[in-house]
Amino acid sequence: MNERERLLDRRGGVVQRAFLNLVRGLVQVIVACAVGLPLFILTVVSVLLIPLGAGIFLTPAMVLALRGVANQQRSWAADWSGVRIASPYRPRPSGRMGPGRLLGWLLRDPATWRDLLWALLNTPLGLVFGVLGGGLTLYGLEGVFVAPWLATVTDYGWGPFWMLDDWGVLGYAGTVVLGAALAAVSVPAGTAFLKGHALFCRALLAPTRGALAERVERLTETRSGTVDASAAELRRIERDLHDGAQARLVALSMNIGLAEELLKHDPEAAARLLAEAREAGGTALTELRDLVRGIHPPVLAERGLDGAVAALALSLPLPVDVRVGLPGRADAPVESAAYFAVAESLANVVKHAGARRAWVRVEHDGARLRMVVGDDGTGGADPAAGGGLRGIERRLAAFDGTMAVSSPTGGPTVVTMELPCALSSPRTSPSSGTA
């Protein structure tokens, strides 16, 4: 690439950055004035209507909408300015979330009120930062090209910095020079203003120290639960190997040794021992395969979560309707956690629900993997009682996941599990069917 080509490439990059600053500044102005401020007003009005009853239903909708805007602002801050803003919201509690409980969860979260304060302060600051971040280039170019031409075709002599008629030739020259200088520095200056807005957003939208301490405490608890579960799983594997495949392999070795000794003196007995050894080898191989499936099912690695759940449903003694709509695959640890959570939920259905049918729904909303397992059994499932549901909750908590159980007496039981994750390797069609 010669010097001229490098210069053109550099100019193209500057023009692109100037255009991006203009678009991003305009977006910040729209969000601040046309989205954030109305949401702030509507949220405050909804909170005031809580004593009248209407606010119980309106406030959660407004707060969640404001959270959506705040989350989008966090994403823009990272993508546009490299300013990372972690989500400060408390995890959604397990169990059924009626309007009252949902309202209490949202209003008791300090991040809700910080979002409101951000929406209010962002109205003037987002407007200022957005205009300065995106409009400096236009203002400078207007001084170079538009103002002198406009002064020659109108009687006003209007310029961006001063009235051109008041200064004569010096006014024209000064406007062009100052406009060119402003256009030259507008791209880095605009980028700095947009980053300044991102830093302001981080000051209000990032987790506080108290929230971080609470988060660390929760992670400590989930890590402890994960370590305990892993230790229990290792003990189970060791026990299954010792009592199953290892014992059969030892017997297999002894039978082969006896067969070698009898081969010359009693060929028929040796043949019988070899037949027994072959049968023991086949049994040991089956047990090893079952053990491997309990660690990480091969069908999960080969066909993904949709194929593994469908295969799992086929092995159950009751009809299971499976609907899986995933545009891609999650990371292997998340996929494994989701599979075993569904497997444990279906195992609970078979053992305790007394159900005639069950169903599984798996979908992804762009940010979270959502799994719903339901049955038409007797109901009464309670995670607080321990058992399989508590194990599912601990497994999901290790990945920042949540579980909610709706199981009134008489049924139906619906277990909703969510795991935050991204998907990759897009697929072309969902999987569905009845097993």
PyMOL commands that set and color helices and strands:
alter all, ss='L'
color gray80, all
select helices_A, chain A and resi 3-48+50-52+54-81+99-107+110-153+164-166+168-205+209-262+267-295+298-314+332-353+383-385+388-397
alter helices_A, ss='H'
color red, helices_A
select strands_A, chain A and resi 320-325+358-364+368-375+402-406+413-420+431-434
alter strands_A, ss='S'
color yellow, strands_A
deselect
rebuild
show_as cartoon
